[in-house]
Amino acid sequence: MPNVKLYTAKLSPPGRAVELTGKALGLEFDISPINLIAGDHLKEEFRKLNPQHTIPLIDDDGTIVYDSHAIIVYLATKYAKDDALYPADVVTRSKVNAALHFDSGVLFARLRFYLEPILYYGATETPQEKIDNLYRAYELLNDTLVDDYIVGNRLTLADLSCVASIASMHAIFPIDAGKYPKLAAWVERLAKLPYYKATNQDGAEELAQLYRAKLEENRAKAKQS
Ligand SMILES: N[C@@H](CCC(=O)N[C@@H](CS)C(=O)NCC(=O)O)C(=O)O
């Protein structure tokens, strides 16, 4: 089986969700690094693969799939040895799907709308509402966590997707375990995965460092002008 080609960046939470899924499935990727700050994703060659110019994207022997949630479902459906990560039972699967949409529409969306103005458009301040929305997202996930994992008591795609966004949020706005105890315990549980640090934690910290450096740079530029 040829390795799946993955266009991604360590900084990218959805990119890390795909890498985490690869590790959980025992899949190797041929990684094609995309530098978002340098605009690699806006080049014609990449736009031909994904007109929406987002990473991650996979090329599986000519089959192109983009959007991390679509990718991880594709990989688990095509390559998993069993249905543990993406349970076949229709009710359980609907719960996993709900969490994937929650990541897409709430967790990653709120993080993205917070970070993008600073990373790409020179913003020096953030409206308080955007920060409040990140904390509300913590609360929503904390309240969702009634078991050890997002769906029941075993790891599924739901966890791998959400933890990529949450780790990035946590590296910028640390999760207060007193306020969000179930969320903090869930992050600690996932952090025990043998591949977690290299595949998720390091990239989340790198993203937080870039965010801090950009904020400082934007503020210095604004002072000069
Ligand atoms: N829903 C998409 C979001 C992907 C996304 O927005 N990726 C960001 C990097 S973290 C990106 O490629 N941004 C560049 C752009 O939108 O032009 C997914 O889950 O893959």
The ligand as an SDF file (V2000), in Angstrom:
LIG
                    3D

 20 19  0  0  0  0  0  0  0  0999 V2000
  -12.7250   22.8020    8.3410 N   0  0  0  0  0  0  0  0  0  0  0  0
  -11.3690   22.7230    7.8310 C   0  0  0  0  0  0  0  0  0  0  0  0
  -10.6020   23.9500    8.2680 C   0  0  0  0  0  0  0  0  0  0  0  0
   -9.2120   23.9490    7.6950 C   0  0  0  0  0  0  0  0  0  0  0  0
   -8.5120   25.2840    7.9050 C   0  0  0  0  0  0  0  0  0  0  0  0
   -9.1540   26.3360    8.0340 O   0  0  0  0  0  0  0  0  0  0  0  0
   -7.1880   25.2490    7.9070 N   0  0  0  0  0  0  0  0  0  0  0  0
   -6.4170   26.4570    8.0260 C   0  0  0  0  0  0  0  0  0  0  0  0
   -5.1040   26.1820    8.7320 C   0  0  0  0  0  0  0  0  0  0  0  0
   -5.3580   25.7270   10.3950 S   0  0  0  0  0  0  0  0  0  0  0  0
   -6.0670   26.9490    6.6260 C   0  0  0  0  0  0  0  0  0  0  0  0
   -5.7460   26.1610    5.7730 O   0  0  0  0  0  0  0  0  0  0  0  0
   -6.1260   28.2680    6.4210 N   0  0  0  0  0  0  0  0  0  0  0  0
   -5.7660   28.8790    5.1820 C   0  0  0  0  0  0  0  0  0  0  0  0
   -6.9250   29.4650    4.4550 C   0  0  0  0  0  0  0  0  0  0  0  0
   -8.0790   29.3490    4.9100 O   0  0  0  0  0  0  0  0  0  0  0  0
   -6.6820   30.0880    3.4220 O   0  0  0  0  0  0  0  0  0  0  0  0
  -10.7080   21.4420    8.2970 C   0  0  0  0  0  0  0  0  0  0  0  0
  -11.1210   20.8930    9.3210 O   0  0  0  0  0  0  0  0  0  0  0  0
   -9.7800   20.9610    7.6280 O   0  0  0  0  0  0  0  0  0  0  0  0
  1  2  1  0
  2  3  1  0
  2 18  1  0
  3  4  1  0
  4  5  1  0
  5  6  2  0
  5  7  1  0
  7  8  1  0
  8  9  1  0
  8 11  1  0
  9 10  1  0
 11 12  2  0
 11 13  1  0
 13 14  1  0
 14 15  1  0
 15 16  2  0
 15 17  1  0
 18 19  2  0
 18 20  1  0
M  END
$$$$
